[in-house]
Amino acid sequence: MTEIELPYRFDPRRYQKRIMRAILEGGEKRAVCVWHRRAGKDKTFLNILAIAAMEKMGNYAYYFPTATLGRKALWDNIDARSGRDSREVE
């Protein structure tokens, strides 16, 4: 069986590591991040959600205002660091 290490193909930046540590290791339940545009907010919190889901069984959800915004932010906007570029998908 193949093992996957989480976060998968995500090398968090210094400021992303701080919030990930606070939530995953420090036990914080809520966080507010005032980061600049394209700072990786969705990617950071999706990885936090994935790690938490692997630690404790349950139902998890990640919401966007619309499904279109969700696809645009997390599905269509995959970058080279996460394994493929959105321009490769036709």
Secondary structure, DSSP 8 states (H G I E B T S, - for coil): -----SSTT----HHHHHHHHHHHTT----------TTS-HHHHHHHHHHHHHHHS-S------SSHHHHIIIIITT--GGGT--GGG--
